[in-house]
Amino acid sequence: MLTFPIKKKWFDLIKSGEKKEEYRALSPYYFSRLGIFQGQKIEVCLRNGYSSESPKINILCDVTTGPGKMEWGAIENENYFVLKILKILQ
């Protein structure tokens, strides 16, 4: 399972169910991790920090590419890997 760090603001919004997407840059780093999963449903662990003791949630998501929503942290006119949250698993 892929694990990505996430800032507290976004972590809390996802956990509450308000934020339905998470964004990752279309960079070589994320292409190597998410590129093979485009168009698929995968489980991802989002961790609020870098420590193994940091709060975390597992999500089921669709991996796509495209623009994000500014209210959820995206930059206008920029494309991302979009993790569309289908379900919070824990």
C-alpha positions as CSV (number, residue, x, y, z in Angstrom):
1,M,0.0,0.0,0.0
2,L,1.3,3.5,-0.9
3,T,1.7,5.9,2.0
4,F,1.7,9.7,1.5
5,P,2.3,12.4,4.1
6,I,-0.5,15.1,4.2
7,K,-0.9,18.3,6.1
8,K,-3.2,18.4,9.1
9,K,-5.7,20.8,7.5
10,W,-6.3,18.4,4.5
11,F,-6.1,15.3,6.7
12,D,-8.9,16.6,9.0
13,L,-11.1,17.6,6.0
14,I,-10.7,14.1,4.4
15,K,-11.3,12.4,7.8
16,S,-14.5,14.4,8.3
17,G,-15.7,13.5,4.7
18,E,-15.7,17.1,3.5
19,K,-12.7,16.8,1.1
20,K,-13.3,14.2,-1.6
21,E,-10.0,14.4,-3.5
22,E,-6.3,14.5,-2.7
23,Y,-3.8,15.9,-5.2
24,R,-0.2,14.9,-6.1
25,A,2.1,16.7,-8.6
26,L,2.6,15.2,-12.0
27,S,6.3,14.9,-11.2
28,P,8.7,11.9,-11.9
29,Y,8.4,11.0,-8.2
30,Y,4.7,10.5,-8.3
31,F,4.7,9.1,-11.9
32,S,6.8,6.3,-10.5
33,R,4.3,5.6,-7.7
34,L,0.9,6.4,-9.2
35,G,1.4,6.3,-13.0
36,I,0.8,2.5,-13.2
37,F,-2.5,2.9,-11.3
38,Q,-4.2,5.5,-13.5
39,G,-7.8,4.4,-14.1
40,Q,-7.7,1.9,-11.2
41,K,-9.0,1.8,-7.7
42,I,-6.3,1.4,-5.0
43,E,-5.9,1.7,-1.3
44,V,-3.7,4.5,0.0
45,C,-2.6,5.4,3.5
46,L,-2.6,9.2,4.2
47,R,-0.4,10.0,7.2
48,N,-0.5,13.4,9.0
49,G,3.3,13.7,9.3
50,Y,6.4,11.6,8.7
51,S,6.6,9.6,11.9
52,S,5.3,6.0,12.0
53,E,3.3,7.2,15.1
54,S,1.6,10.0,13.2
55,P,-2.2,9.8,12.7
56,K,-3.2,8.0,9.5
57,I,-6.3,7.0,7.6
58,N,-6.6,4.4,4.8
59,I,-8.7,5.3,1.8
60,L,-10.0,3.6,-1.3
61,C,-9.5,5.9,-4.3
62,D,-9.7,6.1,-8.0
63,V,-6.4,7.4,-9.6
64,T,-6.9,9.9,-12.4
65,T,-5.2,13.0,-13.8
66,G,-6.6,16.4,-14.3
67,P,-7.2,19.7,-12.6
68,G,-8.0,20.0,-8.9
69,K,-10.3,22.2,-6.9
70,M,-8.8,25.3,-5.5
71,E,-10.8,25.0,-2.3
72,W,-9.1,21.7,-1.7
73,G,-5.5,23.0,-2.3
74,A,-5.1,22.9,-6.0
75,I,-3.5,25.6,-8.0
76,E,-5.6,27.1,-10.8
77,N,-4.9,25.8,-14.3
78,E,-2.6,23.1,-13.0
79,N,-3.1,19.3,-13.5
80,Y,-2.4,16.7,-10.9
81,F,-2.7,13.0,-10.1
82,V,-6.2,13.1,-8.5
83,L,-6.9,10.6,-5.8
84,K,-10.8,10.6,-5.9
85,I,-11.8,9.3,-2.4
86,L,-14.4,6.6,-2.7
87,K,-14.3,5.3,0.9
88,I,-12.5,5.9,4.1
89,L,-11.4,2.4,5.3
90,Q,-10.3,3.3,8.8
